[in-house]
Amino acid sequence: MNTQDLLDKYFETAFSASDGIKRLRELILTLAMQGKLVPQDPTDQPARELLKEIEAEKQGLIRKEKIKQSPPLSEVNPDDKSCKLPTGWEKCTVNDLGFVRGGKRLPKGEQYS
């Protein structure tokens, strides 16, 4: 059964439950993060190439002194099999995607999954 069939089948049940909206939001976010919410386009640029472009742009902004160099973060373990990623996806840190200003950090050794 595909994702759309599951959502169609259980939408009314989830919607009418006391915590249904919260659980439905969590389900949608989980499906999106796993690449299961919409079909994946095999012709899309691999995430690795996009991450290289983002890093090059960040380095350019650092050279122009528009942003400061971020402190090094722990590396993402590419062998971590905690979840199966769709073809072309890549594990990375939030800092790899952009410039993080302020906010709280995860305790040392912890990472988002």
Biopython code that builds the backbone (N, CA, C, O; Angstrom):
import numpy as np
from Bio.PDB.StructureBuilder import StructureBuilder

atoms = [
    (1, "MET", "N", (0.860, -1.176, 0.000)),
    (1, "MET", "CA", (0.000, 0.000, 0.000)),
    (1, "MET", "C", (0.908, 1.241, 0.000)),
    (1, "MET", "O", (1.833, 1.339, 0.807)),
    (2, "ASN", "N", (0.637, 2.175, -0.903)),
    (2, "ASN", "CA", (1.494, 3.364, -0.977)),
    (2, "ASN", "C", (1.050, 4.423, 0.033)),
    (2, "ASN", "O", (0.020, 4.284, 0.693)),
    (3, "THR", "N", (1.840, 5.466, 0.135)),
    (3, "THR", "CA", (1.609, 6.527, 1.115)),
    (3, "THR", "C", (0.255, 7.192, 0.928)),
    (3, "THR", "O", (-0.462, 7.430, 1.900)),
    (4, "GLN", "N", (-0.097, 7.489, -0.306)),
    (4, "GLN", "CA", (-1.382, 8.149, -0.573)),
    (4, "GLN", "C", (-2.543, 7.278, -0.120)),
    (4, "GLN", "O", (-3.501, 7.783, 0.466)),
    (5, "ASP", "N", (-2.473, 5.974, -0.384)),
    (5, "ASP", "CA", (-3.537, 5.066, 0.040)),
    (5, "ASP", "C", (-3.668, 5.043, 1.561)),
    (5, "ASP", "O", (-4.777, 5.030, 2.097)),
    (6, "LEU", "N", (-2.516, 5.037, 2.258)),
    (6, "LEU", "CA", (-2.547, 5.031, 3.722)),
    (6, "LEU", "C", (-3.168, 6.313, 4.266)),
    (6, "LEU", "O", (-3.995, 6.279, 5.177)),
    (7, "LEU", "N", (-2.756, 7.452, 3.691)),
    (7, "LEU", "CA", (-3.332, 8.721, 4.141)),
    (7, "LEU", "C", (-4.831, 8.766, 3.882)),
    (7, "LEU", "O", (-5.599, 9.189, 4.746)),
    (8, "ASP", "N", (-5.250, 8.333, 2.698)),
    (8, "ASP", "CA", (-6.678, 8.327, 2.368)),
    (8, "ASP", "C", (-7.451, 7.413, 3.319)),
    (8, "ASP", "O", (-8.532, 7.770, 3.787)),
    (9, "LYS", "N", (-6.895, 6.240, 3.601)),
    (9, "LYS", "CA", (-7.588, 5.247, 4.420)),
    (9, "LYS", "C", (-7.756, 5.711, 5.864)),
    (9, "LYS", "O", (-8.807, 5.484, 6.463)),
    (10, "TYR", "N", (-6.734, 6.359, 6.434)),
    (10, "TYR", "CA", (-6.752, 6.683, 7.855)),
    (10, "TYR", "C", (-6.947, 8.165, 8.161)),
    (10, "TYR", "O", (-6.889, 8.559, 9.326)),
    (11, "PHE", "N", (-7.177, 8.999, 7.139)),
    (11, "PHE", "CA", (-7.303, 10.437, 7.371)),
    (11, "PHE", "C", (-8.434, 10.771, 8.330)),
    (11, "PHE", "O", (-8.220, 11.492, 9.304)),
    (12, "GLU", "N", (-9.618, 10.267, 8.078)),
    (12, "GLU", "CA", (-10.772, 10.583, 8.940)),
    (12, "GLU", "C", (-10.535, 10.112, 10.369)),
    (12, "GLU", "O", (-10.872, 10.819, 11.319)),
    (13, "THR", "N", (-9.960, 8.929, 10.527)),
    (13, "THR", "CA", (-9.674, 8.410, 11.865)),
    (13, "THR", "C", (-8.684, 9.311, 12.584)),
    (13, "THR", "O", (-8.889, 9.663, 13.745)),
    (14, "ALA", "N", (-7.609, 9.684, 11.894)),
    (14, "ALA", "CA", (-6.595, 10.547, 12.495)),
    (14, "ALA", "C", (-7.166, 11.922, 12.795)),
    (14, "ALA", "O", (-6.861, 12.505, 13.835)),
    (15, "PHE", "N", (-7.983, 12.442, 11.907)),
    (15, "PHE", "CA", (-8.540, 13.786, 12.063)),
    (15, "PHE", "C", (-9.483, 13.863, 13.262)),
    (15, "PHE", "O", (-9.533, 14.888, 13.941)),
    (16, "SER", "N", (-10.220, 12.806, 13.525)),
    (16, "SER", "CA", (-11.203, 12.832, 14.608)),
    (16, "SER", "C", (-10.622, 12.447, 15.960)),
    (16, "SER", "O", (-11.273, 12.686, 16.977)),
    (17, "ALA", "N", (-9.437, 11.866, 16.020)),
    (17, "ALA", "CA", (-8.813, 11.499, 17.295)),
    (17, "ALA", "C", (-8.385, 12.755, 18.048)),
    (17, "ALA", "O", (-8.124, 13.791, 17.438)),
    (18, "SER", "N", (-8.313, 12.658, 19.381)),
    (18, "SER", "CA", (-7.978, 13.834, 20.192)),
    (18, "SER", "C", (-6.598, 14.404, 19.860)),
    (18, "SER", "O", (-6.424, 15.623, 19.859)),
    (19, "ASP", "N", (-5.631, 13.558, 19.582)),
    (19, "ASP", "CA", (-4.288, 14.036, 19.218)),
    (19, "ASP", "C", (-4.010, 13.772, 17.736)),
    (19, "ASP", "O", (-2.855, 13.704, 17.315)),
    (20, "GLY", "N", (-5.070, 13.628, 16.962)),
    (20, "GLY", "CA", (-4.952, 13.244, 15.559)),
    (20, "GLY", "C", (-4.205, 14.245, 14.696)),
    (20, "GLY", "O", (-3.384, 13.852, 13.868)),
    (21, "ILE", "N", (-4.476, 15.540, 14.876)),
    (21, "ILE", "CA", (-3.813, 16.556, 14.059)),
    (21, "ILE", "C", (-2.312, 16.542, 14.336)),
    (21, "ILE", "O", (-1.506, 16.599, 13.407)),
    (22, "LYS", "N", (-1.938, 16.466, 15.610)),
    (22, "LYS", "CA", (-0.521, 16.427, 15.974)),
    (22, "LYS", "C", (0.152, 15.203, 15.339)),
    (22, "LYS", "O", (1.234, 15.314, 14.763)),
    (23, "ARG", "N", (-0.490, 14.046, 15.449)),
    (23, "ARG", "CA", (0.092, 12.823, 14.898)),
    (23, "ARG", "C", (0.146, 12.869, 13.369)),
    (23, "ARG", "O", (1.087, 12.357, 12.762)),
    (24, "LEU", "N", (-0.862, 13.483, 12.751)),
    (24, "LEU", "CA", (-0.873, 13.614, 11.301)),
    (24, "LEU", "C", (0.275, 14.512, 10.838)),
    (24, "LEU", "O", (0.937, 14.211, 9.845)),
    (25, "ARG", "N", (0.512, 15.614, 11.556)),
    (25, "ARG", "CA", (1.649, 16.488, 11.238)),
    (25, "ARG", "C", (2.967, 15.733, 11.358)),
    (25, "ARG", "O", (3.838, 15.849, 10.495)),
    (26, "GLU", "N", (3.110, 14.961, 12.430)),
    (26, "GLU", "CA", (4.330, 14.179, 12.631)),
    (26, "GLU", "C", (4.525, 13.172, 11.500)),
    (26, "GLU", "O", (5.639, 12.991, 11.007)),
    (27, "LEU", "N", (3.443, 12.523, 11.094)),
    (27, "LEU", "CA", (3.516, 11.548, 10.004)),
    (27, "LEU", "C", (3.952, 12.217, 8.705)),
    (27, "LEU", "O", (4.822, 11.705, 8.001)),
    (28, "ILE", "N", (3.352, 13.355, 8.391)),
    (28, "ILE", "CA", (3.692, 14.059, 7.151)),
    (28, "ILE", "C", (5.151, 14.505, 7.172)),
    (28, "ILE", "O", (5.854, 14.362, 6.171)),
    (29, "LEU", "N", (5.611, 15.043, 8.297)),
    (29, "LEU", "CA", (7.002, 15.461, 8.408)),
    (29, "LEU", "C", (7.942, 14.261, 8.260)),
    (29, "LEU", "O", (8.955, 14.346, 7.565)),
    (30, "THR", "N", (7.612, 13.165, 8.902)),
    (30, "THR", "CA", (8.435, 11.961, 8.807)),
    (30, "THR", "C", (8.508, 11.459, 7.368)),
    (30, "THR", "O", (9.587, 11.129, 6.877)),
    (31, "LEU", "N", (7.365, 11.403, 6.698)),
    (31, "LEU", "CA", (7.347, 10.948, 5.305)),
    (31, "LEU", "C", (8.167, 11.877, 4.410)),
    (31, "LEU", "O", (8.882, 11.414, 3.522)),
    (32, "ALA", "N", (8.064, 13.187, 4.645)),
    (32, "ALA", "CA", (8.832, 14.151, 3.848)),
    (32, "ALA", "C", (10.327, 13.966, 4.077)),
    (32, "ALA", "O", (11.106, 13.976, 3.124)),
    (33, "MET", "N", (10.729, 13.798, 5.322)),
    (33, "MET", "CA", (12.156, 13.647, 5.641)),
    (33, "MET", "C", (12.725, 12.339, 5.087)),
    (33, "MET", "O", (13.930, 12.239, 4.856)),
    (34, "GLN", "N", (11.881, 11.353, 4.876)),
    (34, "GLN", "CA", (12.323, 10.076, 4.317)),
    (34, "GLN", "C", (12.193, 10.037, 2.800)),
    (34, "GLN", "O", (12.520, 9.027, 2.177)),
    (35, "GLY", "N", (11.723, 11.116, 2.204)),
    (35, "GLY", "CA", (11.563, 11.159, 0.756)),
    (35, "GLY", "C", (10.402, 10.335, 0.250)),
    (35, "GLY", "O", (10.389, 9.925, -0.910)),
    (36, "LYS", "N", (9.414, 10.085, 1.118)),
    (36, "LYS", "CA", (8.285, 9.236, 0.737)),
    (36, "LYS", "C", (6.989, 10.022, 0.518)),
    (36, "LYS", "O", (5.961, 9.438, 0.177)),
    (37, "LEU", "N", (7.037, 11.338, 0.710)),
    (37, "LEU", "CA", (5.809, 12.119, 0.587)),
    (37, "LEU", "C", (5.433, 12.338, -0.876)),
    (37, "LEU", "O", (4.253, 12.323, -1.225)),
    (38, "VAL", "N", (6.419, 12.539, -1.716)),
    (38, "VAL", "CA", (6.187, 12.707, -3.149)),
    (38, "VAL", "C", (7.158, 11.789, -3.891)),
    (38, "VAL", "O", (8.200, 11.427, -3.345)),
    (39, "PRO", "N", (6.834, 11.412, -5.116)),
    (39, "PRO", "CA", (7.750, 10.570, -5.872)),
    (39, "PRO", "C", (9.091, 11.282, -6.088)),
    (39, "PRO", "O", (9.124, 12.493, -6.306)),
    (40, "GLN", "N", (10.175, 10.541, -6.028)),
    (40, "GLN", "CA", (11.502, 11.099, -6.232)),
    (40, "GLN", "C", (11.838, 11.085, -7.720)),
    (40, "GLN", "O", (11.590, 10.097, -8.411)),
    (41, "ASP", "N", (12.397, 12.175, -8.200)),
    (41, "ASP", "CA", (12.766, 12.306, -9.605)),
    (41, "ASP", "C", (14.203, 11.818, -9.787)),
    (41, "ASP", "O", (15.133, 12.460, -9.300)),
    (42, "PRO", "N", (14.399, 10.701, -10.474)),
    (42, "PRO", "CA", (15.758, 10.167, -10.631)),
    (42, "PRO", "C", (16.681, 11.074, -11.435)),
    (42, "PRO", "O", (17.896, 10.874, -11.428)),
    (43, "THR", "N", (16.126, 12.070, -12.128)),
    (43, "THR", "CA", (16.973, 12.978, -12.904)),
    (43, "THR", "C", (17.427, 14.183, -12.080)),
    (43, "THR", "O", (18.200, 15.008, -12.567)),
    (44, "ASP", "N", (16.953, 14.291, -10.831)),
    (44, "ASP", "CA", (17.392, 15.391, -9.965)),
    (44, "ASP", "C", (18.888, 15.287, -9.705)),
    (44, "ASP", "O", (19.459, 14.197, -9.673)),
    (45, "GLN", "N", (19.499, 16.438, -9.523)),
    (45, "GLN", "CA", (20.920, 16.507, -9.184)),
    (45, "GLN", "C", (21.142, 15.786, -7.845)),
    (45, "GLN", "O", (20.360, 15.980, -6.914)),
    (46, "PRO", "N", (22.187, 14.962, -7.731)),
    (46, "PRO", "CA", (22.451, 14.293, -6.450)),
    (46, "PRO", "C", (22.735, 15.324, -5.355)),
    (46, "PRO", "O", (23.312, 16.379, -5.621)),
    (47, "ALA", "N", (22.329, 15.015, -4.138)),
    (47, "ALA", "CA", (22.524, 15.928, -3.010)),
    (47, "ALA", "C", (23.997, 16.255, -2.808)),
    (47, "ALA", "O", (24.324, 17.373, -2.412)),
    (48, "ARG", "N", (24.876, 15.324, -3.066)),
    (48, "ARG", "CA", (26.312, 15.556, -2.891)),
    (48, "ARG", "C", (26.775, 16.757, -3.721)),
    (48, "ARG", "O", (27.567, 17.572, -3.247)),
    (49, "GLU", "N", (26.283, 16.866, -4.961)),
    (49, "GLU", "CA", (26.661, 17.989, -5.827)),
    (49, "GLU", "C", (26.099, 19.305, -5.288)),
    (49, "GLU", "O", (26.779, 20.331, -5.309)),
    (50, "LEU", "N", (24.861, 19.270, -4.808)),
    (50, "LEU", "CA", (24.254, 20.467, -4.236)),
    (50, "LEU", "C", (25.020, 20.912, -2.989)),
    (50, "LEU", "O", (25.241, 22.107, -2.795)),
    (51, "LEU", "N", (25.423, 19.969, -2.147)),
    (51, "LEU", "CA", (26.192, 20.307, -0.950)),
    (51, "LEU", "C", (27.532, 20.945, -1.313)),
    (51, "LEU", "O", (27.990, 21.853, -0.619)),
    (52, "LYS", "N", (28.163, 20.484, -2.390)),
    (52, "LYS", "CA", (29.422, 21.097, -2.849)),
    (52, "LYS", "C", (29.187, 22.548, -3.271)),
    (52, "LYS", "O", (30.001, 23.419, -2.964)),
    (53, "GLU", "N", (28.088, 22.811, -3.970)),
    (53, "GLU", "CA", (27.757, 24.170, -4.397)),
    (53, "GLU", "C", (27.495, 25.075, -3.189)),
    (53, "GLU", "O", (27.941, 26.222, -3.155)),
    (54, "ILE", "N", (26.771, 24.551, -2.206)),
    (54, "ILE", "CA", (26.483, 25.331, -0.998)),
    (54, "ILE", "C", (27.779, 25.673, -0.273)),
    (54, "ILE", "O", (27.964, 26.808, 0.166)),
    (55, "GLU", "N", (28.679, 24.695, -0.147)),
    (55, "GLU", "CA", (29.956, 24.927, 0.535)),
    (55, "GLU", "C", (30.783, 25.972, -0.206)),
    (55, "GLU", "O", (31.388, 26.836, 0.428)),
    (56, "ALA", "N", (30.820, 25.911, -1.513)),
    (56, "ALA", "CA", (31.571, 26.897, -2.299)),
    (56, "ALA", "C", (31.001, 28.303, -2.079)),
    (56, "ALA", "O", (31.759, 29.263, -1.943)),
    (57, "GLU", "N", (29.675, 28.426, -2.044)),
    (57, "GLU", "CA", (29.048, 29.727, -1.815)),
    (57, "GLU", "C", (29.357, 30.237, -0.408)),
    (57, "GLU", "O", (29.638, 31.421, -0.224)),
    (58, "LYS", "N", (29.307, 29.339, 0.590)),
    (58, "LYS", "CA", (29.639, 29.744, 1.948)),
    (58, "LYS", "C", (31.084, 30.238, 2.039)),
    (58, "LYS", "O", (31.355, 31.247, 2.690)),
    (59, "GLN", "N", (32.006, 29.534, 1.391)),
    (59, "GLN", "CA", (33.417, 29.944, 1.427)),
    (59, "GLN", "C", (33.598, 31.315, 0.760)),
    (59, "GLN", "O", (34.410, 32.124, 1.209)),
    (60, "GLY", "N", (32.848, 31.566, -0.298)),
    (60, "GLY", "CA", (32.897, 32.880, -0.952)),
    (60, "GLY", "C", (32.412, 33.979, -0.021)),
    (60, "GLY", "O", (33.002, 35.059, 0.024)),
    (61, "LEU", "N", (31.339, 33.714, 0.727)),
    (61, "LEU", "CA", (30.822, 34.702, 1.676)),
    (61, "LEU", "C", (31.800, 34.926, 2.824)),
    (61, "LEU", "O", (31.914, 36.041, 3.334)),
    (62, "ILE", "N", (32.501, 33.882, 3.231)),
    (62, "ILE", "CA", (33.512, 34.018, 4.290)),
    (62, "ILE", "C", (34.662, 34.882, 3.787)),
    (62, "ILE", "O", (35.130, 35.764, 4.507)),
    (63, "ARG", "N", (35.128, 34.641, 2.548)),
    (63, "ARG", "CA", (36.221, 35.443, 1.979)),
    (63, "ARG", "C", (35.824, 36.916, 1.863)),
    (63, "ARG", "O", (36.656, 37.800, 2.064)),
    (64, "LYS", "N", (34.557, 37.180, 1.539)),
    (64, "LYS", "CA", (34.075, 38.560, 1.416)),
    (64, "LYS", "C", (33.713, 39.157, 2.780)),
    (64, "LYS", "O", (33.273, 40.303, 2.874)),
    (65, "GLU", "N", (33.906, 38.356, 3.835)),
    (65, "GLU", "CA", (33.614, 38.749, 5.219)),
    (65, "GLU", "C", (32.145, 39.111, 5.443)),
    (65, "GLU", "O", (31.817, 39.952, 6.280)),
    (66, "LYS", "N", (31.278, 38.462, 4.681)),
    (66, "LYS", "CA", (29.834, 38.637, 4.873)),
    (66, "LYS", "C", (29.343, 37.754, 6.027)),
    (66, "LYS", "O", (28.399, 38.110, 6.733)),
    (67, "ILE", "N", (29.995, 36.604, 6.209)),
    (67, "ILE", "CA", (29.705, 35.702, 7.327)),
    (67, "ILE", "C", (31.033, 35.263, 7.926)),
    (67, "ILE", "O", (32.085, 35.380, 7.298)),
    (68, "LYS", "N", (30.964, 34.752, 9.160)),
    (68, "LYS", "CA", (32.160, 34.249, 9.828)),
    (68, "LYS", "C", (32.255, 32.744, 9.624)),
    (68, "LYS", "O", (31.258, 32.061, 9.388)),
    (69, "GLN", "N", (33.481, 32.248, 9.721)),
    (69, "GLN", "CA", (33.706, 30.803, 9.641)),
    (69, "GLN", "C", (33.042, 30.152, 10.842)),
    (69, "GLN", "O", (33.256, 30.591, 11.972)),
    (70, "SER", "N", (32.255, 29.132, 10.628)),
    (70, "SER", "CA", (31.607, 28.413, 11.717)),
    (70, "SER", "C", (32.606, 27.494, 12.389)),
    (70, "SER", "O", (33.516, 26.982, 11.736)),
    (71, "PRO", "N", (32.448, 27.275, 13.699)),
    (71, "PRO", "CA", (33.338, 26.311, 14.344)),
    (71, "PRO", "C", (33.070, 24.915, 13.791)),
    (71, "PRO", "O", (31.941, 24.606, 13.411)),
    (72, "PRO", "N", (34.098, 24.070, 13.744)),
    (72, "PRO", "CA", (33.884, 22.729, 13.190)),
    (72, "PRO", "C", (32.906, 21.929, 14.039)),
    (72, "PRO", "O", (32.921, 22.001, 15.268)),
    (73, "LEU", "N", (32.067, 21.177, 13.369)),
    (73, "LEU", "CA", (31.110, 20.301, 14.038)),
    (73, "LEU", "C", (31.535, 18.859, 13.829)),
    (73, "LEU", "O", (32.356, 18.563, 12.961)),
    (74, "SER", "N", (30.971, 17.965, 14.629)),
    (74, "SER", "CA", (31.281, 16.554, 14.428)),
    (74, "SER", "C", (30.776, 16.119, 13.057)),
    (74, "SER", "O", (29.738, 16.586, 12.587)),
    (75, "GLU", "N", (31.507, 15.239, 12.438)),
    (75, "GLU", "CA", (31.152, 14.755, 11.103)),
    (75, "GLU", "C", (29.962, 13.805, 11.167)),
    (75, "GLU", "O", (29.752, 13.127, 12.173)),
    (76, "VAL", "N", (29.201, 13.760, 10.107)),
    (76, "VAL", "CA", (28.104, 12.811, 9.976)),
    (76, "VAL", "C", (28.702, 11.487, 9.540)),
    (76, "VAL", "O", (29.510, 11.440, 8.612)),
    (77, "ASN", "N", (28.314, 10.425, 10.197)),
    (77, "ASN", "CA", (28.812, 9.098, 9.861)),
    (77, "ASN", "C", (28.063, 8.588, 8.633)),
    (77, "ASN", "O", (26.881, 8.257, 8.734)),
    (78, "PRO", "N", (28.727, 8.515, 7.467)),
    (78, "PRO", "CA", (28.016, 8.071, 6.257)),
    (78, "PRO", "C", (27.600, 6.603, 6.310)),
    (78, "PRO", "O", (26.756, 6.166, 5.529)),
    (79, "ASP", "N", (28.195, 5.841, 7.235)),
    (79, "ASP", "CA", (27.854, 4.418, 7.354)),
    (79, "ASP", "C", (26.679, 4.173, 8.297)),
    (79, "ASP", "O", (26.225, 3.038, 8.443)),
    (80, "ASP", "N", (26.179, 5.247, 8.943)),
    (80, "ASP", "CA", (25.054, 5.118, 9.853)),
    (80, "ASP", "C", (23.844, 4.636, 9.062)),
    (80, "ASP", "O", (23.434, 5.281, 8.097)),
    (81, "LYS", "N", (23.278, 3.518, 9.462)),
    (81, "LYS", "CA", (22.150, 2.917, 8.739)),
    (81, "LYS", "C", (20.839, 3.121, 9.502)),
    (81, "LYS", "O", (19.929, 2.299, 9.394)),
    (82, "SER", "N", (20.732, 4.234, 10.291)),
    (82, "SER", "CA", (19.533, 4.441, 11.098)),
    (82, "SER", "C", (18.280, 4.633, 10.242)),
    (82, "SER", "O", (17.169, 4.359, 10.696)),
    (83, "CYS", "N", (18.456, 5.099, 9.017)),
    (83, "CYS", "CA", (17.311, 5.188, 8.108)),
    (83, "CYS", "C", (17.824, 5.052, 6.673)),
    (83, "CYS", "O", (18.946, 5.445, 6.354)),
    (84, "LYS", "N", (16.983, 4.493, 5.831)),
    (84, "LYS", "CA", (17.344, 4.309, 4.424)),
    (84, "LYS", "C", (16.987, 5.584, 3.674)),
    (84, "LYS", "O", (15.843, 6.037, 3.703)),
    (85, "LEU", "N", (17.979, 6.157, 3.003)),
    (85, "LEU", "CA", (17.755, 7.384, 2.240)),
    (85, "LEU", "C", (17.418, 7.065, 0.791)),
    (85, "LEU", "O", (17.923, 6.091, 0.234)),
    (86, "PRO", "N", (16.568, 7.879, 0.181)),
    (86, "PRO", "CA", (16.282, 7.679, -1.248)),
    (86, "PRO", "C", (17.554, 7.877, -2.078)),
    (86, "PRO", "O", (18.496, 8.533, -1.634)),
    (87, "THR", "N", (17.573, 7.319, -3.255)),
    (87, "THR", "CA", (18.704, 7.465, -4.168)),
    (87, "THR", "C", (18.990, 8.936, -4.426)),
    (87, "THR", "O", (18.081, 9.717, -4.708)),
    (88, "GLY", "N", (20.249, 9.302, -4.328)),
    (88, "GLY", "CA", (20.648, 10.675, -4.582)),
    (88, "GLY", "C", (20.643, 11.566, -3.350)),
    (88, "GLY", "O", (21.151, 12.686, -3.406)),
    (89, "TRP", "N", (20.078, 11.095, -2.229)),
    (89, "TRP", "CA", (20.069, 11.874, -1.000)),
    (89, "TRP", "C", (21.402, 11.672, -0.288)),
    (89, "TRP", "O", (22.136, 10.728, -0.581)),
    (90, "GLU", "N", (21.703, 12.559, 0.642)),
    (90, "GLU", "CA", (22.965, 12.537, 1.366)),
    (90, "GLU", "C", (22.721, 12.999, 2.795)),
    (90, "GLU", "O", (21.958, 13.936, 3.029)),
    (91, "LYS", "N", (23.373, 12.335, 3.756)),
    (91, "LYS", "CA", (23.306, 12.807, 5.133)),
    (91, "LYS", "C", (24.277, 13.962, 5.296)),
    (91, "LYS", "O", (25.388, 13.930, 4.767)),
    (92, "CYS", "N", (23.852, 14.989, 6.035)),
    (92, "CYS", "CA", (24.720, 16.138, 6.285)),
    (92, "CYS", "C", (24.260, 16.821, 7.561)),
    (92, "CYS", "O", (23.223, 16.469, 8.123)),
    (93, "THR", "N", (25.029, 17.796, 8.015)),
    (93, "THR", "CA", (24.631, 18.570, 9.181)),
    (93, "THR", "C", (23.839, 19.788, 8.718)),
    (93, "THR", "O", (23.909, 20.171, 7.550)),
    (94, "VAL", "N", (23.093, 20.390, 9.624)),
    (94, "VAL", "CA", (22.359, 21.607, 9.302)),
    (94, "VAL", "C", (23.339, 22.689, 8.876)),
    (94, "VAL", "O", (23.045, 23.484, 7.984)),
    (95, "ASN", "N", (24.503, 22.720, 9.514)),
    (95, "ASN", "CA", (25.518, 23.711, 9.194)),
    (95, "ASN", "C", (26.010, 23.560, 7.752)),
    (95, "ASN", "O", (26.451, 24.539, 7.149)),
    (96, "ASP", "N", (25.943, 22.359, 7.195)),
    (96, "ASP", "CA", (26.339, 22.144, 5.801)),
    (96, "ASP", "C", (25.369, 22.828, 4.837)),
    (96, "ASP", "O", (25.734, 23.129, 3.700)),
    (97, "LEU", "N", (24.155, 23.070, 5.279)),
    (97, "LEU", "CA", (23.122, 23.619, 4.403)),
    (97, "LEU", "C", (23.055, 25.134, 4.405)),
    (97, "LEU", "O", (22.495, 25.734, 3.489)),
    (98, "GLY", "N", (23.612, 25.743, 5.409)),
    (98, "GLY", "CA", (23.548, 27.197, 5.476)),
    (98, "GLY", "C", (24.277, 27.718, 6.688)),
    (98, "GLY", "O", (24.975, 26.973, 7.375)),
    (99, "PHE", "N", (24.118, 28.977, 6.944)),
    (99, "PHE", "CA", (24.779, 29.630, 8.057)),
    (99, "PHE", "C", (23.843, 29.612, 9.252)),
    (99, "PHE", "O", (22.722, 30.114, 9.170)),
    (100, "VAL", "N", (24.287, 29.046, 10.349)),
    (100, "VAL", "CA", (23.469, 28.939, 11.547)),
    (100, "VAL", "C", (23.852, 30.068, 12.494)),
    (100, "VAL", "O", (25.017, 30.206, 12.868)),
    (101, "ARG", "N", (22.876, 30.866, 12.877)),
    (101, "ARG", "CA", (23.124, 31.977, 13.804)),
    (101, "ARG", "C", (22.455, 31.678, 15.131)),
    (101, "ARG", "O", (21.262, 31.382, 15.188)),
    (102, "GLY", "N", (23.237, 31.758, 16.193)),
    (102, "GLY", "CA", (22.681, 31.596, 17.535)),
    (102, "GLY", "C", (21.978, 30.265, 17.707)),
    (102, "GLY", "O", (22.262, 29.299, 16.998)),
    (103, "GLY", "N", (21.081, 30.226, 18.632)),
    (103, "GLY", "CA", (20.338, 29.006, 18.882)),
    (103, "GLY", "C", (21.110, 28.066, 19.776)),
    (103, "GLY", "O", (22.298, 28.267, 20.031)),
    (104, "LYS", "N", (20.447, 27.062, 20.240)),
    (104, "LYS", "CA", (21.078, 26.081, 21.121)),
    (104, "LYS", "C", (21.692, 24.972, 20.292)),
    (104, "LYS", "O", (21.222, 24.659, 19.198)),
    (105, "ARG", "N", (22.721, 24.399, 20.815)),
    (105, "ARG", "CA", (23.383, 23.282, 20.151)),
    (105, "ARG", "C", (22.982, 21.982, 20.827)),
    (105, "ARG", "O", (22.621, 21.961, 22.004)),
    (106, "LEU", "N", (23.051, 20.907, 20.068)),
    (106, "LEU", "CA", (22.815, 19.594, 20.650)),
    (106, "LEU", "C", (23.972, 19.253, 21.573)),
    (106, "LEU", "O", (25.098, 19.686, 21.327)),
    (107, "PRO", "N", (23.725, 18.491, 22.625)),
    (107, "PRO", "CA", (24.836, 18.049, 23.464)),
    (107, "PRO", "C", (25.853, 17.282, 22.643)),
    (107, "PRO", "O", (25.502, 16.618, 21.667)),
    (108, "LYS", "N", (27.127, 17.376, 23.043)),
    (108, "LYS", "CA", (28.203, 16.725, 22.306)),
    (108, "LYS", "C", (27.899, 15.240, 22.097)),
    (108, "LYS", "O", (27.495, 14.540, 23.026)),
    (109, "GLY", "N", (28.097, 14.778, 20.878)),
    (109, "GLY", "CA", (27.871, 13.372, 20.551)),
    (109, "GLY", "C", (26.479, 13.074, 20.036)),
    (109, "GLY", "O", (26.247, 11.989, 19.503)),
    (110, "GLU", "N", (25.541, 14.003, 20.178)),
    (110, "GLU", "CA", (24.179, 13.767, 19.675)),
    (110, "GLU", "C", (24.044, 14.395, 18.308)),
    (110, "GLU", "O", (24.759, 15.341, 17.978)),
    (111, "GLN", "N", (23.123, 13.869, 17.503)),
    (111, "GLN", "CA", (22.871, 14.438, 16.172)),
    (111, "GLN", "C", (21.413, 14.241, 15.806)),
    (111, "GLN", "O", (20.744, 13.345, 16.321)),
    (112, "TYR", "N", (20.929, 15.091, 14.907)),
    (112, "TYR", "CA", (19.564, 14.927, 14.405)),
    (112, "TYR", "C", (19.535, 13.685, 13.545)),
    (112, "TYR", "O", (20.539, 13.322, 12.933)),
    (113, "SER", "N", (18.381, 13.029, 13.497)),
    (113, "SER", "CA", (18.272, 11.866, 12.615)),
    (113, "SER", "C", (17.084, 12.039, 11.711)),
    (113, "SER", "O", (16.806, 11.171, 10.884)),
]
sb = StructureBuilder()
sb.init_structure("model")
sb.init_model(0)
sb.init_chain("A")
sb.init_seg("    ")
for serial, (resi, resn, name, xyz) in enumerate(atoms, 1):
    if name == "N":
        sb.init_residue(resn, " ", resi, " ")
    sb.init_atom(name, np.array(xyz, "f"), 0.0, 1.0, " ", f" {name:<3s}", serial, name[0])
structure = sb.get_structure()
